[in-house]
């Protein structure tokens, strides 16, 4: 069983987000809850939104923006199985261009 980090990338700008109706927001939350319930055995960490972002380098710290909007961690028997878990995630249908990156998180070497 492996761990996989899903990073949600949003294609919407602030105008697109502001145009979501209350009904669309409710439908998305309900679809997410259904997806989470269907995949509850695989979900290790349901995740959270990714908001305030800082980039730390040897030169210092700076604010940054990118398309990453949230994360989730799951366990699955293979990378392909983890990808399949996210293939029906409602995030993909919320805005055209949304995507989910699924990264393998192997255990640290011993």
KADA-V964391 format. One record per helix or strand. SS is the DSSP state (A for helix, B for strand). FROM is the first residue (numbers start at 1). TO is the last residue. If there is no record, write none. Layout:
# KADA-V964391
SS/FROM/TO, SS/FROM/TO
This chain:
# KADA-V964391
B/2/9, A/14/18, A/22/38, B/43/49, B/54/57, B/60/63, B/68/76, A/79/86, A/91/94, B/99/105
